[in-house]
Amino acid sequence: MAGAVRVFRRPAVPRDMAAVIFDMDGVIVDTERYWKGVIEQVFDELVVDGDDLEPTDLIGINVHDQYELLREEGYELTVDSADEYFDFYDDHAEAVYSDHADLMDGFHDLLDDLDEYGVPLAVCTSSYPNWVELAFDRFDLHGRFDVVVSAADLDIPGKPEPDIYEVTMDRLGVTAAESVVVEDSENGIRAAARAGAHVIAYAADEAGEMDTSDADEVATSANDLRERLFAALDALDRRPSRS
C-alpha cells in the first residue's frame, strides 16, 4: 500500500466563505485519456471475459477499490491480490504523470485568482500519494492547496461514495453548502453530489458517453470553468460579484 500523503499547506485563510475542491486526474492534470488506455489493458490482461466492461465503469475509483468491485461483481481476475492489481497501474504511473499528462490550461493563473479571492483550496483524489507527488513535482503545485486528500490514506469507501469528500470538507473546515467541487468522472461527480456539494463537471462529456446528470453544471473548457467557478463562489459567498 502507498505511504501517507504529504499535505501542502498555505498560510491560513478565512473559513467563513466557500471552498473549492478539485479532483486531480482529468481536472488539474489531463491524465484520464492515458488512464483509459491502461484500464483497457486491464480488461484485456487482468479480467477474464470483461468484454462488457467500459473504462467509465472504473474511472475515478481508487485502484484497490476497483479490484474489490470487480471481484464483488463476479469477474475472474488473473491476479491474486489487490496489491498485484495496483502494481499493474503503478508500472504505468510515472509515464502517465511525468511524460504524458498536461496541466489544465491556465491552471496556475486560476489558482492565483482564487488566492486573491481568498478561498480555501483542496485536492480530493483517488490517486495514490506517490502519483500526486509526480504530478505536483512536474507542475510546481506544492504549496498551492490547503488540503490534499488521497483515498489511499483513508479506511473508508472511495468514490462514488461521498466519504472522501466529507473528509476533505471537514479538513478544510467548511460545510457541503460552502463547497464547490470540480470533477470529471461519473464516479467522482456522484461522490461529490452525494456529499451535498455544488458540483461542476469539467469537460466530462466530450464523447457523449458519460452521465453528468448528478452535476449542477458542466464546464466544457478551462475558460468556461473559470467563469462558472467564480459565479458559483459569488453565489455561495453572497458577496458582490467580481467585476
Buried (B, 14 or more C-beta within 10 A) or exposed (E): EBEEBEEBEBEEBEEEBBBBBBBBBBBBBBBBEBBBBBBBEBBEEBBEEBEEBEBBBBBBBBBBBBBBBBEEEEBEBEBEEBEEBBEBBBEBBEEBBEEBBEBBEBBEEBBEBBBEBEBBBBBBBBBBBBBBBBBBEBBEBEEBBBBBBBBBBBEEBBBBBBBBBBBBBEBBBBEBEBBBBBBBBBBBBBBBBBBBBBBBBBBBBEEEEBEBEBBBBBBBEBEBBBEBBBBBBBEBBEEEEEE
